[in-house]
């Protein structure tokens, strides 16, 4: 390898070590390309592994366990108040992260992917400049930008001190007596539940008229009831006008129905994320942004520059790790000369609250916005024997189909194990299955998977465990 000012040459360079970035690097290496991966972090995994998906779900597993123990009292089983060792909990979370990070490093080594820790900037359509690296320049055939996103602060505020973003919240520096969560999306709800179980008195404000405003209201209803039970206060249609941090805490001024000031020990801002497009040299390379500030890409994940691709959060979309991984593989396959495009019908979304919510494909709201005719079947879990046995009768499974062809267009689930149950829905939408395909599958009894089959049965005339609606 040539060191110093002379450029190092490679077939493909990936900028960013998150799920999309390493998925692209691994797929390209498997196709025989010489691949370099540049990350400004010492460990691979990106936001998802290091300070997002994995650590949050590690803590949420504790939440599920504690809440399940509380709910077991209705079965006649009492465990008493849990004793939570925060230090050991953090050690366990860190063990999970470190183990997975080492695994990614090993996969890079086995595949021959060279990893460089540095900050990268495009200096043209075929070259990168690296800061703080022995190799100052990389000359590439193709580049994949996978720099991800970061939490968005409230206008006029900055993260720090008692005002946390999701990363700080996951570090569990302390468990505040009173915590305000700003934002009723999945991040705010998931972390709010974690802190509630750990002992915080949690309040939440959301500027719209309901929690998870982009999610099917049918699926949110059982979760809203749970949130009302766990959180001290939930204020909808309320905005935070100002935040002032003092030695005693954080004073927050509200507008809307709240219309007053409150003091909290800490505030978690969870109002969304913004792409990491700054200082990438996009202008120097001629890479264009879309109207929302994300890197513009086509179905092959190619930018406005032939040799440069972009994937994951920095290119918009649903901003989910599994979407980024698929996009990374698509970009790598296109670069390797294989026919590929991101033409996914059903990117699943999962909210890891209690209860869980999951959905894929077309939603009722999207159908309404596009004036598309649909037929919807809702199977309430109060008719499920398995749901009754685990006290989850407030759950729901719904299937959306085309009224003429009965092709499955979307599936939504709320209840325990929704994260796993949605997989059957994803497969149905992707393969173009019809309602009969779901209805005729022999699902094991008693399981929650039966709810998918019985929802489909409703579309065909009648479900075994739920009185059928009338059909023309």
C-alpha positions in Angstrom: 0.0 0.0 0.0 1.2 3.5 -0.8 1.2 5.8 2.2 1.2 9.5 2.7 0.2 12.0 0.0 -0.1 9.5 -2.8 -3.7 8.2 -3.1 -4.6 4.7 -2.1 -6.8 3.1 -4.9 -9.8 0.9 -4.3 -12.7 -0.4 -6.3 -15.2 0.9 -3.7 -15.1 3.0 -0.6 -17.9 3.2 2.0 -18.1 6.3 4.2 -19.9 5.3 7.4 -19.8 2.2 9.6 -23.5 1.7 10.4 -25.8 -1.1 9.2 -26.1 0.3 5.7 -22.4 1.0 5.4 -21.1 -2.4 6.5 -23.9 -4.2 4.6 -22.7 -2.5 1.5 -19.1 -3.2 2.2 -19.7 -6.9 3.0 -21.9 -7.4 -0.2 -19.3 -5.8 -2.4 -16.5 -7.8 -0.9 -18.5 -11.0 -1.4 -18.8 -10.0 -5.1 -15.0 -9.8 -5.4 -14.5 -6.0 -5.2 -11.6 -4.4 -3.3 -13.4 -2.5 -0.5 -12.4 0.1 2.0 -14.7 1.3 4.8 -14.0 4.7 6.4 -15.6 5.5 9.7 -15.0 8.4 12.1 -15.7 6.0 15.1 -13.4 3.5 16.6 -16.0 0.7 16.4 -18.4 -0.3 13.6 -22.1 -0.4 14.1 -23.1 3.2 13.8 -26.0 4.8 15.7 -28.0 1.5 15.6 -25.5 -0.6 17.4 -23.6 1.9 19.5 -26.3 4.3 20.7 -29.6 3.4 19.2 -31.4 0.2 18.2 -29.4 -2.3 20.1 -28.8 -0.5 23.4 -32.4 0.8 23.5 -33.8 -2.7 22.9 -31.5 -4.1 25.5 -33.0 -1.7 28.1 -36.5 -2.3 26.7 -36.1 -6.0 27.4 -35.8 -5.0 31.0 -39.0 -2.9 30.7 -40.9 -5.8 29.3 -39.7 -8.1 32.1 -40.7 -5.7 34.9 -44.1 -4.9 33.4 -44.8 -8.6 32.8 -44.0 -9.2 36.5 -46.4 -6.5 37.5 -49.1 -7.8 35.2 -48.7 -11.3 36.6 -50.5 -10.2 39.8 -53.7 -10.6 37.8 -52.8 -14.2 37.4 -52.2 -14.7 41.1 -48.4 -14.5 40.9 -46.6 -11.8 42.9 -42.9 -10.9 42.6 -42.8 -7.8 44.7 -40.9 -4.6 43.7 -37.9 -5.3 41.5 -34.4 -4.3 42.7 -32.6 -2.8 39.7 -28.8 -2.5 39.7 -28.1 0.3 37.3 -24.4 -0.3 37.1 -24.9 -4.0 36.3 -27.6 -3.1 33.8 -25.2 -0.7 32.0 -22.4 -3.4 32.1 -24.9 -5.8 30.4 -25.8 -3.3 27.8 -22.2 -2.5 27.1 -21.3 -6.3 26.9 -24.0 -6.7 24.2 -22.6 -3.7 22.2 -19.0 -4.7 22.5 -19.7 -8.3 21.5 -21.6 -7.3 18.4 -18.9 -4.7 17.5 -16.2 -7.3 17.7 -18.2 -9.5 15.5 -18.4 -6.9 12.8 -14.7 -6.3 13.0 -14.1 -10.0 12.6 -16.4 -10.1 9.6 -14.4 -7.2 8.0 -11.2 -9.1 8.5 -12.6 -12.4 7.1 -13.9 -10.6 4.0 -10.8 -8.5 3.4 -12.5 -5.2 4.0 -10.0 -2.6 5.1 -11.3 -0.4 7.9 -9.9 3.1 8.3 -10.8 5.3 11.3 -10.9 8.9 9.9 -13.3 11.6 8.8 -13.8 11.6 5.1 -14.6 14.4 2.7 -15.2 14.2 -1.1 -12.8 16.3 -3.1 -14.2 15.2 -6.5 -16.1 12.5 -8.2 -13.4 9.9 -7.7 -11.4 10.9 -4.6 -11.8 11.3 -0.8 -9.6 13.2 1.6 -9.1 11.7 5.0 -8.5 13.7 8.1 -6.3 12.3 10.9 -5.2 9.3 8.9 -1.9 8.0 7.5 -3.6 7.6 4.1 -4.6 11.1 3.3 -6.4 10.4 0.0 -8.4 7.5 -1.4 -9.0 7.2 -5.2 -12.1 5.1 -5.8 -14.1 3.6 -8.6 -17.3 4.1 -6.7 -18.2 5.5 -3.3 -21.2 4.8 -1.0 -22.1 7.5 1.4 -23.7 6.1 4.6 -23.2 8.8 7.2 -26.5 8.4 8.9 -28.4 11.0 10.9 -28.5 12.7 14.3 -31.2 13.8 16.8 -32.9 17.2 16.0 -32.8 19.7 18.9 -35.7 22.0 19.6 -35.3 25.4 17.8 -33.3 27.7 20.0 -32.0 24.9 22.3 -28.9 22.7 22.4 -28.4 19.3 23.9 -26.3 19.2 27.1 -26.6 19.4 30.8 -30.1 18.4 31.8 -31.4 18.5 28.2 -30.8 15.0 26.7 -31.0 13.5 23.3 -31.6 9.8 22.8 -27.9 9.0 23.1 -27.5 10.6 26.5 -30.7 9.0 27.7 -29.4 5.6 26.8 -26.3 6.2 28.9 -28.4 6.3 32.1 -26.2 8.9 33.7 -28.9 9.2 36.3 -32.6 8.4 36.8 -34.3 11.8 37.3 -37.2 12.0 39.7 -39.2 14.0 37.1 -38.5 13.6 33.4 -40.2 15.4 30.6 -40.2 13.7 27.2 -40.8 16.1 24.3 -42.2 14.1 21.3 -44.7 11.3 21.1 -42.9 9.3 18.5 -41.4 5.9 19.0 -38.1 7.1 20.5 -39.9 9.2 23.1 -42.3 6.5 24.0 -39.7 3.7 24.2 -37.3 5.7 26.3 -40.1 7.1 28.4 -41.2 3.6 29.3 -37.6 2.7 30.2 -37.3 5.6 32.6 -40.8 5.0 34.0 -39.8 1.4 35.0 -36.5 2.7 36.4 -38.5 5.0 38.7 -38.9 8.3 37.0 -42.1 10.2 37.1 -42.5 10.7 33.3 -44.5 13.4 31.6 -44.8 13.6 27.8 -45.9 16.4 25.4 -46.8 16.0 21.7 -47.6 18.8 19.4 -50.2 16.7 17.4 -53.5 15.4 18.6 -52.3 11.8 19.3 -49.3 9.6 20.0 -47.4 8.2 17.1 -49.1 10.6 14.7 -47.9 8.7 11.6 -49.1 5.3 12.8 -52.5 3.7 12.3 -54.9 4.9 15.1 -56.3 1.4 15.5 -52.8 0.2 16.5 -52.1 3.1 18.7 -55.2 2.9 20.9 -54.1 0.0 23.2 -50.6 1.7 23.5 -52.2 5.0 24.5 -54.1 3.3 27.4 -50.8 1.8 28.6 -49.0 5.1 28.4 -51.7 6.8 30.4 -51.2 4.1 33.1 -47.4 4.4 33.2 -46.8 8.1 32.6 -47.6 10.8 35.1 -49.0 13.1 32.5 -49.6 13.2 28.7 -50.3 16.5 27.0 -51.3 16.4 23.3 -51.6 19.4 21.0 -49.0 21.1 23.2 -45.8 22.8 22.2 -42.7 23.6 24.2 -42.1 27.3 23.8 -38.9 27.7 25.9 -36.5 25.7 28.0 -34.4 27.2 30.8 -31.9 25.2 32.7 -31.1 26.2 36.3 -29.3 24.6 39.2 -32.6 23.3 40.5 -33.7 21.7 37.3 -35.2 22.6 33.9 -38.1 25.1 33.6 -40.3 24.4 30.6 -42.8 26.8 29.1 -45.7 25.3 27.2 -48.3 26.5 24.8 -51.6 24.8 23.9 -53.8 23.0 26.4 -51.0 23.0 28.9 -50.4 26.7 28.7 -48.1 27.0 31.7 -44.7 26.4 33.1 -43.3 23.3 34.9 -40.0 22.3 36.4 -38.4 19.0 35.7 -35.1 17.3 36.7 -34.3 16.5 33.1 -35.8 16.8 29.6 -35.5 14.3 26.8 -35.9 15.8 23.3 -37.2 13.2 20.8 -38.7 15.2 17.9 -36.9 13.6 15.0 -33.6 13.2 13.2 -31.7 15.1 10.6 -29.2 13.8 8.0 -25.4 14.1 8.4 -24.7 15.9 5.1 -22.4 18.6 6.4 -18.7 18.6 5.7 -18.9 15.7 3.2 -17.7 17.7 0.2 -21.0 17.1 -1.6 -20.7 20.5 -3.4 -17.1 19.7 -4.6 -18.3 16.4 -6.1 -21.5 17.8 -7.5 -23.8 15.6 -5.3 -27.3 17.1 -5.1 -29.7 17.2 -2.2 -33.5 16.9 -2.4 -36.0 19.5 -1.3 -35.9 18.1 2.3 -32.1 18.2 2.6 -31.4 14.5 2.1 -29.0 13.2 -0.6 -31.1 12.6 -3.7 -30.9 9.1 -5.1 -32.6 6.8 -7.6 -33.8 3.3 -7.2 -30.3 2.0 -7.6 -29.3 4.4 -4.7 -27.2 6.4 -7.2 -26.8 10.1 -6.6 -26.6 12.8 -9.2 -23.0 11.7 -9.7 -22.6 8.4 -11.6 -19.8 7.1 -9.3 -21.3 8.0 -6.0 -24.2 6.3 -4.1 -26.0 7.1 -0.9 -27.9 4.9 1.4 -29.7 4.9 4.8 -30.7 7.9 6.8 -28.6 10.4 4.8 -30.8 9.5 1.8 -34.1 9.8 3.6 -36.8 7.2 3.4 -38.1 5.6 6.6 -34.8 6.0 8.3 -34.7 2.4 9.6 -31.6 0.2 10.0 -33.1 -2.8 8.1 -34.0 -0.4 5.2 -30.4 0.9 5.2 -29.0 -2.7 5.1 -31.1 -3.5 2.1 -30.2 -0.3 0.3 -26.5 -1.0 1.0 -26.8 -4.4 -0.6 -28.6 -2.9 -3.6 -25.8 -0.3 -4.1 -23.1 -2.9 -3.8 -24.8 -5.2 -6.3 -25.2 -2.3 -8.8 -21.6 -1.3 -8.4 -20.6 -5.0 -8.9 -22.5 -5.0 -12.2 -25.4 -7.0 -11.1 -29.1 -6.1 -11.8 -30.5 -4.6 -8.6 -32.9 -1.9 -7.5 -34.6 -0.9 -4.2 -38.1 -2.0 -5.1 -39.3 -3.1 -1.7 -43.1 -3.2 -1.2 -43.2 -3.6 2.5 -40.5 -2.2 4.8 -41.7 -3.2 8.2 -41.7 -0.8 11.1 -41.7 -1.9 14.8 -42.3 0.2 17.9 -40.8 -1.7 20.9 -43.2 -0.3 23.5 -45.5 -2.3 25.7 -47.5 -3.3 23.8 -45.5 -3.6 20.7 -46.8 -2.1 17.4 -45.7 -3.4 13.9 -46.9 -2.7 10.4 -45.9 -3.1 6.8 -47.1 -2.2 3.4 -50.1 0.1 2.7 -51.9 1.8 5.6 -55.5 3.0 5.7 -54.2 6.6 6.0 -52.0 6.2 2.9 -54.9 4.6 1.0 -57.2 7.6 1.9 -54.6 10.1 0.9 -54.2 8.5 -2.5 -57.9 7.7 -3.0 -57.2 4.0 -3.3 -60.1 1.6 -2.7 -59.3 -0.9 0.0 -61.0 -3.5 2.2 -60.0 -3.9 5.8 -60.4 -6.8 8.2 -59.8 -6.3 11.9 -59.4 -9.3 14.2 -59.6 -8.4 17.9 -57.4 -10.4 20.1 -60.2 -10.8 22.7 -61.2 -13.6 20.3 -57.8 -15.3 20.5 -57.3 -18.1 23.1 -53.5 -17.4 23.2 -54.0 -13.7 23.8 -56.5 -14.5 26.6 -53.9 -16.8 28.2 -51.3 -14.0 28.4 -53.8 -11.2 29.2 -53.3 -9.5 25.9 -56.9 -9.2 24.8 -56.5 -5.5 23.9 -54.4 -6.5 20.9 -55.5 -6.3 17.3 -54.4 -7.7 13.9 -55.6 -6.0 10.7 -55.2 -6.9 7.1 -55.7 -4.5 4.2 -56.5 -5.9 0.7 -57.4 -4.8 -2.7 -61.3 -5.2 -2.9 -61.2 -6.7 -6.4 -58.2 -9.0 -6.4 -58.0 -9.5 -2.6 -54.3 -9.1 -2.8 -52.7 -8.3 0.6 -51.5 -4.7 0.5 -50.7 -4.1 4.2 -50.7 -5.6 7.7 -50.8 -4.0 11.1 -50.4 -5.6 14.5 -50.5 -4.3 18.1 -49.7 -6.7 21.0 -47.0 -8.9 22.4 -44.6 -10.4 19.9 -45.7 -8.0 17.1 -42.0 -7.6 16.1 -42.0 -11.3 15.1 -45.6 -11.7 13.9 -45.2 -8.9 11.3 -42.8 -11.1 9.3 -45.7 -13.2 7.9 -47.3 -10.0 6.8 -44.1 -8.7 5.2 -43.9 -12.0 3.2 -47.5 -11.8 2.2 -47.2 -8.3 0.8 -43.9 -8.9 -0.9 -45.0 -12.1 -2.6 -48.3 -10.6 -3.7 -50.3 -13.1 -1.7 -54.1 -12.9 -1.6 -56.3 -13.1 1.5 -56.9 -16.8 0.8 -53.2 -17.5 1.1 -53.2 -16.3 4.6 -56.5 -17.8 5.5 -55.7 -21.3 4.2 -52.4 -21.5 6.1 -52.7 -23.9 9.0 -51.5 -21.8 11.9 -50.5 -23.6 15.1 -53.1 -23.4 17.9 -53.1 -21.7 20.3 -50.8 -19.0 19.1 -50.9 -15.3 18.2 -50.1 -16.2 14.6 -53.6 -17.4 14.2 -54.8 -13.8 14.4 -53.3 -13.2 10.9 -55.2 -16.2 9.5 -58.4 -15.3 11.1 -58.2 -11.7 10.0 -57.9 -13.0 6.4 -60.8 -15.4 7.0 -63.0 -12.4 7.8 -62.3 -11.1 4.3 -63.4 -14.5 2.9 -66.7 -14.7 4.8 -66.1 -15.6 8.4 -63.5 -16.3 11.0 -63.7 -19.3 13.3 -63.4 -17.4 16.6 -65.1 -14.1 15.6 -68.6 -13.5 14.3 -68.3 -12.6 10.6 -69.2 -9.3 9.2 -71.9 -9.3 6.4 -70.7 -9.4 2.8 -72.5 -8.5 -0.3 
